[in-house]
């Protein structure tokens, strides 16, 4: 059974950094578009970042450009979201998701251009002083 597990969330002060991990089992992430999404209380889920299958491209929503970086670790079958210069408005539950795309496929984040097949359970990020 395919499974995605997020980790790395926590409480951080404004201006701080966190690195979220999305580790897969049962699937090989290289053939998947991977997206990171977040949902704050009372708000709709929004796409934050994505990375294409086969490493063609990555995208970030405007509000995190220059602060967040998404990357793959093929050996670990994982995708990471490095978040720097965090702001209170970055708080929320962060989810990773995977869309099966064995052919090289670019990704877009807002709106997403793929339907995601698998989702993780989420990890809480709280940015507060």
C-alpha positions in Angstrom: 0.0 0.0 0.0 1.6 3.3 -1.0 2.2 5.7 1.8 3.5 9.2 2.2 4.8 10.4 5.6 5.5 14.0 6.4 7.7 15.1 9.2 9.8 18.1 10.3 7.0 20.5 11.4 7.0 22.3 14.7 7.0 25.6 16.4 9.4 28.2 15.1 9.8 32.0 15.6 9.3 34.4 12.8 12.4 34.5 10.6 13.3 30.9 11.5 13.6 27.9 9.3 12.2 24.4 9.1 12.8 21.5 6.7 9.8 19.3 6.0 10.3 15.8 4.7 8.0 13.6 2.7 9.1 10.0 2.6 7.4 7.4 0.5 6.9 3.7 0.8 5.3 1.4 -1.7 6.0 3.8 -4.6 9.1 5.4 -6.2 8.8 9.1 -6.2 10.9 9.7 -9.3 7.9 9.0 -11.5 5.6 11.2 -9.5 4.9 14.9 -9.5 5.1 15.9 -5.8 3.2 18.8 -4.4 3.3 20.5 -1.0 0.0 22.0 0.2 -0.9 23.8 3.4 -4.1 24.5 5.2 -4.6 27.1 8.0 -7.6 27.0 10.3 -10.7 28.4 8.6 -9.0 28.6 5.3 -9.0 26.5 2.2 -6.1 24.2 1.4 -3.6 25.9 -1.0 -0.8 24.7 -3.1 2.6 25.9 -1.9 5.3 24.1 -4.0 5.6 21.4 -6.5 8.4 19.5 -8.2 8.0 17.7 -11.5 8.5 14.1 -12.3 12.0 13.4 -13.8 13.2 16.7 -12.4 12.1 19.1 -15.2 10.9 22.0 -13.0 9.7 23.2 -9.7 7.2 25.9 -8.8 6.3 27.9 -5.8 3.3 30.1 -4.9 4.2 33.8 -5.0 3.9 34.2 -1.3 6.8 31.8 -0.7 9.1 32.5 -3.6 12.6 33.2 -2.6 12.0 31.6 0.8 11.0 28.0 0.1 12.9 25.4 -1.8 11.7 22.0 -2.9 14.1 19.2 -3.7 14.3 15.4 -4.2 16.5 12.8 -2.6 16.4 9.8 -4.9 18.4 7.6 -2.5 15.9 8.3 0.3 12.8 8.2 -1.9 11.9 11.5 -0.4 11.1 15.1 -1.2 12.0 18.0 1.0 10.6 21.5 1.5 13.2 23.9 3.0 11.4 26.8 4.5 13.4 29.9 5.4 12.4 33.3 6.7 9.2 31.9 8.0 6.3 34.2 8.7 3.2 33.8 10.9 1.1 33.5 7.8 3.0 30.4 6.8 1.4 28.5 9.7 -0.8 25.6 9.0 -0.9 21.8 8.4 1.4 20.9 5.5 0.7 18.0 3.3 2.7 16.3 0.6 0.9 14.6 -2.3 2.0 12.5 -5.2 0.6 12.3 -8.8 1.7 9.3 -11.0 3.4 10.8 -14.1 5.9 8.3 -15.5 6.6 10.5 -18.5 8.4 13.8 -17.7 5.7 16.2 -16.6 6.0 19.8 -15.5 4.1 20.9 -12.5 2.1 24.0 -11.6 1.1 24.9 -8.1 -1.6 27.5 -8.4 -3.8 25.9 -9.7 -2.3 22.4 -9.7 -2.2 20.9 -13.2 -2.4 17.3 -12.0 -4.7 15.2 -9.9 -2.9 13.8 -6.9 -3.2 10.1 -6.2 -1.7 9.9 -2.7 -1.6 12.2 0.3 0.2 12.2 3.5 -1.3 12.8 6.9 0.2 16.2 7.4 2.6 17.9 9.7 1.8 21.0 11.7 3.9 24.2 11.2 3.4 27.0 13.7 5.3 30.3 13.2 4.9 32.4 16.3 6.9 34.5 18.8 
